[in-house]
Amino acid sequence: MRTGKDAKVSAREPPAACAYCKTTGATLTKEHVIPRALIAAAPERNTYSAKTQNLFRGELQIRDTCESCNSGPLADLDQRAVTALRPHLQRWIRDEPWSASLAIDATTLNRWLLKMSFNSARVKKGEDLPALTAQRSFILNGKPRPARFHAFAGIIRSRSCSPAEQQHMGVIRDWWDPDNYRLSVWHDRRIRDQASFVRVVFLDALMFVLVKLRSTGSLVGVRKFIAQRTGLALLESRSETVELRPSTLDAITAYEAQLPIHAHVWGEYRASRSR
């Protein structure tokens, strides 16, 4: 039996390790779930907190990343992704549809989307955290390429609001635009049962779905399901540029399944119309 000083040492908590490289002993710094540069590009945009189920203007952070990772490969990912995405934010499909060609290769974009999803899962301690934790090496270094990992992408349309809808919502808003930043789990069991994680990323009108299939999962079936539900297209994993096309979703339909706020208010409206 250890006594005295030895007992005190053995009772201490093990030193915290970096969430990405697992190095211990280094000072852990704050990692932004959604990059600060993206927030700064549109400070009026709302962010969703899964803990409070509320929209707010601010930055989600988690202090568990070493300075070497945070200011090195993760900062590089943020810079490359935000540079490619910024020209396509704060744009809406209203009367005229548009497409987007992102000046970034699919591998880098996928690493960045997985980084944000991994950050989000750690904040909420989501059930898919172990599966996302397994992607650390790919996020940091681009290798190894995850097996059975696929990404889908598209552009969400704005929705014209009728006077009755405006009255119910209590806002004077001719158009409902997809103007939030949102990281979410896809909740439909028909797709989640086939995958170790299904993550959805909303960046204004840009929407991405990340799927890591289980060995029993079917890409054909998942691709068909996502196409029918959203109209999002499968991204070719080795593409040098990323092309986004309009989806079949409008701002209300896209967010209803993900944001309890929207589901509640629009559910009330439809109920009132059916009476």
Buried (B, 14 or more C-beta within 10 A) or exposed (E): EEEEEEEEEEEEEEEBBBBBBEEEEBEBBEBBBBBEBBBEBBEEBBBBBBEEEEBEEEBBBBEBBBEBBBEBBBEEBBEBBBEBBEEBBBBBBBEEEBEBEBEBBBBBBBBBBBBBBBBBBBBBEBEBBEBBBBBBEBBBEBEEEBEEBBBBBBBBBBBEBEEEBBEBBEEEEEEBBBBBBBBBBBEEEEBBEBBBBBBBBBBBBBBBBBBBBEEEBEEEEBBEBBBEBBBBBBBEBEBEEBBBBBBBBBBBBBBBBBBEBBBEBBEEBEEEEEE
